[in-house]
Every structure is written in C-alpha cells, then in structure tokens.
Amino acid sequence: MKVVKFGGSSVADAEQFSKVKAIINDDDERKVVVVSAAGKSNTEKIKITDLLIKLDDLRLKKADFSEVLNKITDRFLKVKNDLKINFDIESEIKIIEHNLKDCSSDYLISRGEFLTAHLMAAYLGFKFIDAADFMTFVDNEIDMQQTAQKFSKLYLSNERVVIPGFYGIKDRKIQLMQRGGSDISGAILANILDADLYENWTDVSGILMADPRIVSKCKRIDSLTYGELQELSYMGFNVFQEEAVQPVRIKNIPTKILNTNHPHSGGTLVVDTIKRNSKQLITGIAGKKNYTIITVKKYQLNKHLEILQSVLSIFQKHNLIVDAVPSGTDSFRFMLPQNELKGILNVVISELKSNCNLDSVFVNDNIALIAAVSTELSSRPAIAGRIIQFLDKSLINIRLVIQEGSDMKIVFGVSNSDYEKTISNIYNNAVGQ
Ligand code: ASP
C-alpha cells in the first residue's frame, strides 16, 4: 500500500482538489492520504496557514479580525460549493469561531489542515481520521510507539482515509510541527504502516540538482539516497522537510517526489543505496546565504579543551546553535546564521575575547555556505580537489572548505556576492557535462 501526501499547492482550490481525486482514482494502492492546508495556486495568492497566523495575531492583539476570518471561510466554502461536497464545513468553522476567545495558537493554526482534510475526505468518499487522535508528541518529538499503537485502533487495514498533516497532540493539547511539517506526518504514517511507497505530491516534477533561479535548464535528480536528500534539505532545498527523511529511512521505504499538476512527468525517487555509473561528480548543490563565521585561535587549542568548553558555554548562554569545525591544531571555526547574531554579535565577541583566554578572535560576515552533495565523495575524495581547482580558475575566493564527517558533502564558504557564481560554476563543471 502507498501513503500519499499532498502539499498546500496541490489542495489550494477546487481545480487542485479534482487533480488529487484523479491521482487517487488512478491507483487503488493509494490508501492513506495526508494533506497540508490549502496553499497558493493560480487563483489563490496566500496560504491558509498564513491567513490563520494573521488571524491569531489579530485576535491576540484584540484587533478586528473579521476580514481575515471571512477570507478563510470563503475559501473553504468556495471549494465545497464548486465541487458540491457534501460536508457541513460551516458548522466546523462555527466551532473554531466560537473557540477563538480562548484557544491556543497551535490549535487555531492547525485548523487549516483540519478543514482541508475534512473536505478532501468527503470529496474522495474516504474516512477522516484526526491527527489529534493519534500523532503523539513526547517532549518535542513524535513518540513512534504510542503513535503507532493509537493509530492501529483507528485504522482498519486496507481502509482508505484522509488525515491532516502538520500537527499532533501533546498532553491533550494540539501541537504544531515546524512549517512544511505535513511531509513529516506522511513519513511517520508510511513508517507505521510499513508502506511500500511514500509519495510526496508537490508542484515540482521532482528535485532539481540546483536552484533553477540560478541554473537555467537545471537537470532533475532522478534518484538519490536518503542521506543525500537529508544533506540537501538541511542546506536549503525546501522540496522535502529534512526531518521527514528519518522515518522513511529507518524502514527503508522508497519515497517519491511528484508533481500534482503533471502526474505523469516523472519525479525523484529516494532510496537507501544507488549504484551510479555516470561520470557525474555530484548529485546536487544547495546553499544558504548570510552566515557569520567566528574563528577562535589559541596556541595548541587541541590540548586545551577547557578553553573550547568556555567558548561553547558562551554560545550556549546566548541560545545560539552553531556548526563547529576544527581548522588546525590552533583554531576552531563556528558558523552561525547572521540573523541569530543580530544585536548580540558585539557582546558575544567581547565575551569570547575577555572570558576565554584566547589568542585571537576573528569574524567574517556575509558568508554563503554552498554544499556539493554525493555519496560518491567517500570513495572519491579527490572530487573536492577538482571542484576547488575549477572554482579557483574562475577566480572565486573560497574562504572555507569543509569535508563533512558524513563524507557525503563538501561545504564551501564564499562571499554572499559570489553565491550564484559559485553554484553555477560547480553545476557547469561537476554536473552539466
Ligand atoms: N500548512 C503548513 C505550512 O504552510 C504545513 C505544511 O504545509 O506542511 O507550513
């Protein structure tokens, strides 16, 4: 059986709903359907989740929210009326309206998925199962065992059901996942049900090797490994949530990224291992701009772990999440998104300088990190050298090179202004031949 997840753009309006129905009707094995909240489409310019966030903000400020509430209501009513869906969405919206005085933000924001799933279930003639009845958080993570146990009481094998993504339950209260979290909900269901395939339907025909806004005519990645996908998602690809990889990876459930608007145009298959014969050096390139690199130096730093500890405690005190790499016996580099340091960079630097007994502290701002990802890198470490050579030829000033412990990616740090040039250069030399 297949678990299929439809993203926001796939369920944005009546036309998209009908495409989903055609896809479902095409294959009896598509039994468990997970949906996001109605998103953007040709006719709809704003995601329901964003409208709900706005609604939440207005009601907390005690401002007038009637216009936003009407917009949300109209969108669901339009889908219902256009498709003549026999479901009393009006009553469901009334309940939400009634709860507006004292409900939590997570409850309110999750209603996009809740209402979309109800409409979709009625439209397809499938049973609705609420994620709040089984998707269980313990601390901030889904407890797979409890979730599976509760789900088995709600789901009869072979049943066809629709389930809202993006939220679960924690201590009897609705808890949201991160943005784009329906990918995670779908992956968890695929895991629990030992699905033969997890289909993730989006508005792109698979994952491209690089950002098509930078590389025109960018090739598609036909297949890649879970590890490669995780690295690419972490480094900025936003087709599939990074945290959705693990649930399918541990059960080795093949996962496909497909396009609701072009269901037969192929997509990207994600699997455990791939035998590649091509001469292509890398699988994909992803990157993020606006990083700050803080380099700390101390003679024989590798022998003074107490110093490193005091450096880390300063980052911890400011709640900063850092990627750290040793860069020789005397120095360590820390990479942080620039916006996390906004307003506190000077404080952090002066604390590092005065509290840690370091020889020096350097800051490099406006750095872009670009990752070239491939499982081949472990068996062909010289690939890093080749990429450096052709970047050097193009006069790109590489500030930093990290070959990750996973052996699956090389990260280059360049100035923000060299970001696009570096990506197209790596693509043209390492992929595009
Ligand atoms: N609707 C949520 C969002 O816009 C979750 C999702 O799409 O998976 O992020």
Boltz pocket constraint, residues with backbone or C-beta under 6 A from the ligand:
constraints:
  - pocket:
      binder: B
      contacts: [[A, 7], [A, 8], [A, 36], [A, 37], [A, 47], [A, 49], [A, 50], [A, 112], [A, 165], [A, 166], [A, 178], [A, 179], [A, 180], [A, 181], [A, 182], [A, 183]]
      max_distance: 6.0
